[in-house]
Amino acid sequence: MLTFVRGARSLDELVAAFRGAALPRAEWTHAAHLGVGAWHVHHFGAEAALGLLRAGITQLNERHGTASSSSSGYHETITAAYVRLIEVFLSTFEVGAPLERRVEALLASPLGQRSALLEFWSRERLMSPAARAAWCRPI
């Protein structure tokens, strides 16, 4: 079991709840976002994972009553950035390393910090409506 998952869910259980839009809001934490993202990147590759995550996050947000707007809901730049960073991070492990072990390492790394993307983007740019709606390069 991953230690970051509330309710003692395994990574596969977390992903199943996410994909079924049945994950409670309280369990949809930053760590859960990263675990779900890593699972999708591992199983589908970064490009396909981004599309699946975009749809899944939007669906889960709707289920939670979280509207997508210029200040809340789905965030394209954050999702796309983490998908790319997770892809690189996962590639640093030996072939066959258990995914749950790689996710634990991801969460313990600097990428696991909520502020990780601020190493690449200014807060103003990252939190802008433009970055929420579409990919914005780091500045």
N, C-alpha and C positions, 0 to 999 in steps of 0.2 A: 504494500500500500504506500502511496505517496503521502508524505507527512503534510503537504500543503493542502490536501483536499479535506474540507470539512465534511463530516458525516462518514468518514472512513471509506470513501469511494476509491476504487482503483482507477487508474487512468482510463481504461476502457469503459468503465461505468460512467465516469465523468463525461467522456466523449459521447457516449450513447445518450445521456441526458441532454447534452448540448444539441446534438443532432436532432433529437426529438422535441426540441424547444421545451423541455421539461425541467431544466436546471433552475432551481430556485435562485432568485436575485441575490440572496445572501451568499450563495456559493459561487457566484460569477465574479470572482476576485481577479486581481491582476495575475496572481499565480495560476489560477484556472485558465485565464486567457492564454498564458504562455504554454501551459500543458496541452490544451486543446490545439493551439497553433502548431506545436511541435508534433503532435500526433498526426495532424493533417499533412504537414510538410513531409514527415517520414513516409506516410502511406501513399501520397499522391504527387509529391514534388511541389516545389514552390509555386509555380504558375497555377496549377490546378487548385492547390491549397488556398491560394488567395481568393479565387472565385467561390470556393466552398465556404470559406470563412466569412466572406462578405455577405453571402446569402444567409448563413447560419446565425451570424451576429445580429443581422437585421431582423430575422425571424424571432430570435430570442428576445431582442429588445421590444419588439411588438408585443410579445407575450407578457413581458414585464410592464407594459404600458409606457415604455421609454420612447418618446418621439424622436425621430431623426430631424435635427434642425441645425442651424448654424452654430449652436452651442451645446448640443447634447446628442446622444445616440451614436450611431456608427461613425467611425473616424478612419477615412481611407489612408491617410499618410501613416498613422500609427500602425494600422494593421499591415500595410504593405511593407513598412520598414521592419517590423518584427518578423514577418515571414522571411524576408531576405536575410536578416541577422540570424534567425533560427536555422535556416538552411546552412549557412556557413558554420555555425556552432556545431550542429549535428555531424557535419562532415569531418570534424576533427577527431572523432572517435573511431576505434577499430571496427571493422565490419563485424556485425553480429553482437555488438554491445547492446544489452537490453535497453529498450527505449525508456523505460521508467528510470533507469540509472542516469541516462543522458538528460532527462528532464530535471531530475534532482540536481545534477551538476549545473544545468542552465539556470535554475532558480537560485543556486548558491553563487553564481558568477555575477559580475557587474551588470550583465544583461537582465538579471532577475530584479534589479532595482527599478522602481517606478519612474525614477528620474533618468534612466539610461539614455533615452533618446535626446535628452538635453545636452549630451556630449556632442551631438551632431547638429541639432536645430536650436535656434533661439526659442525661448518659451513663447514669445509673441507669434513667431511664424508657425510653430507647431500647433498652437491652440487657436489659430485663425480659422475663420469659416472656410477660407480657400483650402487649407490643409485638411480640414474635416471632409470636404466634398470631393477632393481629387488629390492625386499624388503631387506633393511639393518637394522639391529637392532641398537638402539640408543647407542652411546658412547660419 
